[in-house]
Amino acid sequence: MVREMRNHLLVLFVMGFLAVGTSSAAVNVSSCTNITAPGVYLLNTTIANSTLDYCIFINSSDVIFDGQGNLIDGTDGSLTKGIRVYPDGGSLSNVTVRNVVLTDWADGIYTMSLEGGRIENNTISSSGNGIIVVYTNNTLVANNYMNSNFKGLFVSSSHNNTFVNNTITSSTSDGIYLSNAVNNTIENTFSSGSIGNGAYLRNSNMTLIKNSTLVSNSNDGIYLYLSHNTTVKGSNISQNGDDGISFSISHNCTIINNTIKSNSNRGIYLSLSSANTFANNTIAGNTNYGIYVNARDNKIYNNFFNNSNNAYIGASGGPNYWNTSRAAGSNIIGGIYLGGNYWGTPAGTGFSDTCTDANADEICDSPYTINTSNVDYLPLSFDKTPPNITIISPGNKTYGSSTVLVNVSVADSSSPISAVVVEVNSSVNSSLSLQSGYYVGNITLSDGQNSIRIYANDTFGNLNVTGHLYFTVDSLAPGITVSAPPYVLQYLGGSTVNFTISDAHPAGYTLFRNGTAVLSGSYSSGDVVRASVPSDQLGVWNFTLVANDTLSHTAQRSVVVRVVPAEAAVNKSITGSPITINETIANATASFLVLPDANNGTLTLRARFSKNATELKGNTSNSEFAVYASSAKLKSPNMYLWVNISGDVNSTTLRYVVIRFIYSTADLDMNGDGDAADAGDIDEGTLTLWRYCEATDSWQVLRKGNLTCGNDTITVFDSGVNVTGNYVWANLSALSLFAIAGAELGEVVYTAGDYSPEAVLLANSIDLDLAGDFVSYLKERGIELYVASAADFSEYSKKQYILILGGHEAYGGVGDIVAGILSDDEMAQVERGRMYIKKRSIFREGQVVYIFAGKNRYETARAWQEVYKEVAREIEYNWG
């Protein structure tokens, strides 16, 4: 005490310490300081290499010293203290030290005679004692980090303190040291790497150590000497260099719910200590013994021992009590009764590992005798019986859905179930969940034969596996294919619609014609149901086949067959001019514009349709047309149409005629399987319209431009194919016999002449990202595509074909270009949804501009998706 007072006076008078007075505002501290008045003190700088005995000396109550993360550094002087809390007389109260970093002191933080203080969030390293509290009571020491000190935490003659969330590493003596201390709590504390013990309690009673970790210390994890009524609970005390917990003359302690593993000597060492209780601990993998007992009258029950040598009894070891009364309750290994301890070994040869349990109560049928004074009369056993499994579903049958419910009953009278798993087809595993007492789950399967097995484990690892249960899944409705003509010519003979039904579990079918059932029955897979088309009745016949299978699947397929006249005529009275005539006859639509100088009278539009060209024009034949089509690498579906006019009106007054030659899927289906999607079928996108020239007995493809037929010049104003409306069309100046042809699927179309179409695509990056299919299709068709932004569009604006993605509000400058093209009505149409429009002669004479626009990017994409194939073919066939 004399030396401490001398040092104190030296600080005050020789070194010129600052005496801080009382102030309502926080006081900044920038050097070693003596704090003698209440207040808040803030360290605002680093203090390095202080040679003073005490850098911060607090001898006033009601003080908060906040280091604000700054360093107070000493020079390793003997008896030096980084922060000293010490009264001149009596005691101090309500002192807080926080947020300080301290290094190189004999004691980092030192408190003497403090009541109700707080030491928190500090870091102390390379010092004698990290934190030392002497005659300090009712104080909280929390969230501090102490590294590489002699002792991390030193507690002497101090009571009722709480040490929580502290970390202590690499101490060169003990991590935690308590001497003559009473009723202190150490909680959530980590003490590791000490050369001495993780915690050393000497003559310190009623200490609580809970939820803490004391590992990898050179000596014991916890050493109790003359320390009674100590409780250690919920803590990990492992991998220490000597014992996990060592007792010497310490009584009435409770060691409960701890993990004490892999210590280099013994898990627990008990010497001359009595009336202690050890319960619910896992004591495993310790090198020499799980527990070493040289004491008497201790209770040791419901612990899990799993060491090569579980227990050793010394000369003074006994009697001790190794079990409680048998009672219902969950024990240390998950069994259903409390009793003694579980005695296992890593090799599985321990007493509990091998004992007999005939009544399956998870208590060994015989006691475990360590010696005559130490007997576990109710050693624990584990359940060795696997669960019983009953598969409720699926059963050994066929299921009509690819999703099948697995429902399993699993029973185990001794242990809880830990997992129930279904193995599907020997590879796919899925856990089942417990619902209303059953383990259930849905599995998704492929059609055909499937199998499952069920695996069930209880909490002791007992596994039961069922055999394979086989069943079948058929999730498919009957398959129906149809072969039918798209039309039947009146009086030219009947035709048949053929439905082929396929299913692994056939049942019945019903055939409807125009909504009326005309035929029903059962079928076998592969059967063909035939329906005749009444060719003597004009009109539309809708044939629908509905088929069922035994698994309640239903399929339906419909086909429409038209009965049309082989020859048709329409009379139109002409009472004024000009007049447009539009009529659909047979398999074509014809439009005529009569000039203003036409006479009144009657015009008769006549058409004949046939599969045989010779029936319509005697000078030609199917084979002749096939030669012309083949020269263009096209294939004829043998469809011919002859159109003519007669009557009072002079045919020379006709301005133009538009022919639309209608086709169906059946016309393009060359192999008769009901679709036009196979190699050898005709690609509708390649269809072209041809005209027969009688003067030269030749066939001419109708592309934009002029054709010479003998002494006549035939003008083709435009032509193309509409895949949405299923027609090939041409706008030309003369009538004749017409035919269609197209390329086989998979074939590349070549036509005579220089044929290399090109187009410009104007779009911003957003609309271009969504147009991948459009761009790919244009390039696949052989169209050379230039992709332009608004910035470089002027370089391409004079091209023949321009494709624009986006409306008048499109980003990237595209909207500005489109706004100059569209009318107000067209822009309003875009704002309501989407629009596709074709414009001519916008940036140069004869140019064609296609605009695909919508109120947003997705509507713009839908605009081109609806017509892009038709547009591409217009460019392709009108090029040049």
Salt bridges, closest charged atoms under 4 A:
GLU4 OE1 - ARG84 NH2 3.08
ASP66 OD2 - ARG98 NE 3.12
ASP107 OD2 - LYS81 NZ 2.97
GLU120 OE1 - ARG118 NH2 3.11
ASP243 OD1 - ARG266 NE 2.89
ASP297 OD2 - ARG296 NE 3.27
ASP361 OD2 - ARG326 NH2 2.95
GLU423 OE1 - ARG453 NE 3.06
ASP474 OD2 - HIS505 ND1 2.75
ASP549 OD2 - HIS553 ND1 3.01
GLU567 OE2 - ARG606 NH2 2.51
GLU567 OE1 - ARG608 NE 3.79
GLU583 OE2 - LYS572 NZ 4.00
ASP667 OD1 - LYS611 NZ 3.77
ASP683 OD2 - ARG781 NH1 3.96
GLU694 OE1 - LYS617 NZ 3.10
ASP718 OD2 - ARG840 NH2 3.28
GLU744 OE2 - LYS635 NZ 3.34
GLU758 OE2 - LYS799 NZ 3.25
GLU826 OE1 - LYS839 NZ 2.96
GLU831 OE2 - HIS808 NE2 2.91
GLU859 OE1 - ARG834 NH1 2.96
GLU859 OE2 - ARG862 NH1 3.44
GLU866 OE2 - ARG834 NH2 2.65
GLU874 OE1 - LYS838 NZ 3.24
GLU876 OE1 - ARG781 NH2 3.27
